[in-house]
Amino acid sequence: MENRIVLSNLLHRPIRTAVSVLAVAIEVGMVMLVVGMTSGLVNESAKRVKGVGADLMVQPPSSSMFLALSSSPMPIKIGDHLRELPHVLAVAPVLVQFNSVGGINQIWGIEMESFNRVTGGFVYHGASGPLKNPYDILVDDVYAKANHSGVGKKITLFDHDFTIAGIVEHGKGTRLFIPLATSQELTSSPNTASIFFVKCTDPGYTDDVIESIRQFLPKYKVLSITEFMSLFTTNNLPGLTAFITSLVGVAVGIGFLVIFLSMYTTITERTREIGILKSLGASKLYIIEGILRESTILCLIGILAGYGGTLLARKILLSAFPTLTVELTVIWAFYAALLALAGSAFGAFYPALRAASLDPVDALAYE
């Protein structure tokens, strides 16, 4: 009977109900999409580094976990010393650059032979092939789809026209590859590299090789790929954590305010109704339970709408931006629902107390 009364109240005010549901849905959607996009970006970057197939990597001192933000490049001759170490199968030098024309892109300058030895080689799509000329470029299939690129087409980077020589399967480091010598020339840093990817004769020798490298390069950053992957968490990215917390706080605030205003206005409009209930013997607890039940139903409908809207928004985003990664997880869907329920409960609590404390005589006289 009580639920029927609550549902009747919600249906009696369809616009207000719809606005309240929409606010909760936006709250849930914001939480899930913000976390999904940020964690997707971080995890995708880590997966692509893992996809290179190396066992460990060598970077300059005080370099960033974000490869393109590393400090000054290292002498290329370091690679020769690395190749001479026991249990080292292959070493691939890479020079990393950023280009902001047409979007922010990370470009890797590579030597085809050494990079293929470490990675096992690219998987090419269609009639495409490796880098042969100084201004050839390889793009992965995700980039090609997003930019409607094809073999033979031109890409302008660093005020130079590059010809797409091949479209490769995504997942090996970055989305754009150019010859190492060309990258060095464009950055005016000949005979240098930003990273050395090292592949061991057997993964079991990784720790031994790391120890050997640290003996003759004590100031350099030497990490196994497993250790590098472990760095890509929000705990190691305090700026990202603050960003997520801020936006989640805004989302919860939206839900709280809309539920609060909706319930407060509802109490004001239903003052006479509440007076009648109290004159018939309804207790304060009965009134509070009715208001909280109404806000909970609104919130639950909003959560379901938020889930559906989030899935739709993700589909639209990935269709418009194929290079974007949005990872929606069950745990954050659960957290988003808890946050929405908490915001709804707090938003309805004061209006419920106000309704329960109304004097029946004053309520019945209310116009």
N, C-alpha and C positions, 0 to 999 in steps of 0.2 A: 504494500500500500504506500509506504513512504517513498520508495523508488518511483512509483507511478506518479506521485505528486511532483517529485523532482523533475522527471522527464516532461511532465506537462508544463512546468515552469520554463524549462529550456526551450520547448517548442513554441511556447507563447511569445517568446522574444527571439525570433530566428536571427535577426541581424546581429544583436548583441552576442548571441551564442556563437554565430559564425566568426565574429571578430575575435572572441576569446579563444576559440579553437585555432584560428589562424595564428594568433600570437604564440600559443604554445607550440604549434607546428614550426613556426619560424625559429623559436628557441631551440627546439630539437634539431632542426635542419642546420642551423648555424654551428651548433656544437659538433655535429657529425661531419659536416663538410670542412670546417676549419681544421679539425684534427685529421681528417682524411687526406686533405691536400698537403698539409705540412708533413705528416708522417709518410705520405706517399712520395713526396719529393726526396726526403732523406733516405728512405728505404730503397727507392729506385736508384739513387746515386750509389749507394753501397752495393747493390746487386750488380750494377754495371761494372764496378771495379772488380768484384769477385768474378764476373764473367770473363775477365781478361785471361784467367787461367793460371796466373802466377802464384807462387807460394809465398813470396814476400816482396816488399818494395823498399826502396831507399830514397829518401827525400833530403833536401838541404836542412841545416840546423834551423830550429824554430819555425818550421814550415807548418802550414795549416792542414787540418784534416780535409778541408775542401781543396782539392788538388789545384784548381786554377788560382787559388789565393796563396800559393806557396811563395817563398821568398826567392832571392836571386837564384838563377839556374846553376847547375853544377857542371864542372868540366866533363866533356864527353869521354875523356880518357879514363875516368873512373870505371866506366863499363868494361874496359879492357882488363883492369885489375879484378873486377868481379868475376869475369869469365874464367880467370885462372884459379879461382878458389876450388877446393875439393867439393864434390857433390853438386856443382853448379852445371846445369844442362844448357841454359840459355839466358841471355840478358837483353832486355829491350829498352832502349832509351826513348823517352817521350818528352816532348816540349809542349807544355799546355798554354793555350792562349784563350782570351775572351774576345768575342766580337759582339757588339750591341746593335749592329745594323740589321733591321728586319727581325728584331728579337734578340734576347741574350743567348748566345751560343758558345759552347765550349768546344774548341778545336784542338785536336791532338796532332802534333807533328810526329810522324813515325817512320822508321825504316821497315820496309815491307818484309825483308828476309828475317830480321831478328824478331819482329813483332809476330810474324807467323809461327816462328819456332816456339815462342812462349805461349801463344794463344791456340795453336793448332790450326790457324788459318781462318779466314773469313768464309762465310757461306754466301755466295753471290746469288742475286735474283736476276733471272733473265739473262739477256746478252750483255753482261757487264764483266769487268775484269779489274785487275789490281792497278795501283798507281804506277805509271810509267813516265809521265812527263812532269816537269817542275810544277806546273799549275793544274795538275789533275787533282780531283777530290773524290773521296768516297763518302757516301751518306748512307745512314741506315734506313731500313724500310719505313720506320715510324716517321722520320723526318721527311722522307720522300712523299709519303701519303699526305702529311700535313701541309706541305708546300707544293704539292702537285709537280714534283720534280721527276725527271727521267734521265736516262743515260744520254749524254751529249748536250744537255742543257747547261746554261751558265749560272754560276752563283758568284755574287760580288762580295768579297771579304777583304778587309784592310785595303780598300781602294784598288783591288785587283780582281780580274775575272778568272774564276776557276771553272774548269769543265768537269762535269760529273762523269767519272770513268766507270763507276760501279755503284750499285745499290746492294748493301749487305744486310744480313740478318742483324737485328738490334741485340744489344746486351753485352757488347765488348768494349767497355770503357766509356765511350762517348758516342755522339751521333755524327760527328764530322771528323774526317781524317785527311791530312795533307802530308806531302813528303817532309821529312825532318829537315832536310837542307833548306827547303823553301821557308819553313817556319823559322829557322834560325836567321835566314836572310831578312825576313820581314820584321823580326824583333831586334835586328842588329846585334845578335848574340851568337856568333859562329862557334861551332864546336861545344855546344852546351846542351843540357837536358834538364827538365824539371823533376823527372822521376826516372828511376830505373826499376823496371819490373824484372824479378828474378825467378826463374823456374828451376827447381832442384831435380836431380836425377831420380829422387824419390821424396815424397812429402815428409817422410819420417826424418829426413835430414834437415828440415827447415830450421830447427833451433840451433843446430850445429853451424849452419851457414850464417845465421844471424849473429852468433857469437864471433865467428871469424871476421865478419864485416865490421862489427863494432870494435874489434881490436885495431884495425888500420883506419877506420873512420869513426873515431870515438865521439865526435861532436855531431855527427849526422843522425837523422831519425831513421831507424830501421825497424820496420814492423812486419809481422806476418800478416797475411791477408785476413786471417781469422781475428787477429787483434785489431786490425783496422776496422773490420766490420762491427766489432763490439763498441767502437767509439761512436757509432751513429745511433745514439739514443738521446732522448730529450734531456736526460740528466747531464749529458756532456755538452748540451747546447742551451745554456741558460737564457740566452736571448730568445730562442724559440719557445722555451717554456713560458717566459713572461708574456710573449705574444699570444700563445694559446690561452693562458689564464685570463688575460685581459678580454679577449673576444668571448670566451665562455662566460665571463662575468657580465658582459654587456647582454648576451643572449638571455641569461637567467634573469637579469634586471628587467628586460622587456616582458618576459612572461609574468614575473611577479607584479609589475605595475598594472598590466592589463587585467590580470585576474583580480587584483585588489580593487581597481576601479569598477570592474564588472560586478563584483559581489557587493561593493559598497553602494553602488547605484541601485542594484536589485533590492537591497535591504530598505533603502529609502522609498522605493516605489511600492514595496510590499509591507509597509508599516502597519496598515490597517489589517492586512491578512495575518500578520504576526500577532497583532493585538487580539484578534478573534481566536487564534490558536491558544494563546496564553489564557484567555478568559475561559476557554473550554478545558483548561487544566494541563496544557502542554508545559512540560518542564523546561528549564534552561538548557539542560543537556539535550533534550529532544530538538530544540531550535538549533543549537550549535551543530548537532549531528546532521540535520537537514541541509544547513548551509555548506558544511564541509563535504557532504556527499555530492551536492550539486557541483562544487568546484572540482571534486575528484573526477566526476563523470566528464566534465568539460576537458580536464587535463588528459584523461585517457583517450578521448576522441582525438584531441590535439596531438598526442604522441603518435597514434596510428597514422594520422594525416601527415605528421612530420616525417615518419619513416617512408611513406609513399612519395612525398615531395622530395626527400633527399635522394631516393633512387632515380627519380625523374631528372632532378637537377644534375646528378652525376652523369647520366646518359647524355644530357644536353651538353655539358661541359666537355666530355670526352669526344663528342661529335664535332664540337667547334674547335677544340684544342687537342688533337690526337697525341701530342707530346706530353700532355699533362697526365699525372698519375694521381688518382683519388682512391685511397684504400679505406673502405668502410669495414669496421670490425664489429663483432657482436658485443665485445666488452664496452666499446664506446657507445653503442646503441643502448646498452643497459645503463651506463653512466648518464647519458642524455635524458633517459626516462626518469631516473632518480632525481636529477637536477630539476626537471620539469615538475615532478610531483612535489618536491620540497618547496619550490617557488610558489606553486599553486596553494599548498597548505599554509605557508606564511602569508600569502596574499589574501587568503580567505579568513584567516584567524581573527583579525580585528573586526571586520564586518560581522562575523559570527558572534563575537562577544557583545558587540553593540546591539545586535538583534535580540540576544538573550537577555540583555539588561533593560530592554524597553518596558516601561510601565504599561500594563494592559489598558488602563483608562486613557492615558495620553495617546496610546497607539490607536485606540478606537475612535478618538476625536480627531485624529490626523487627517488632513485633507490633501 
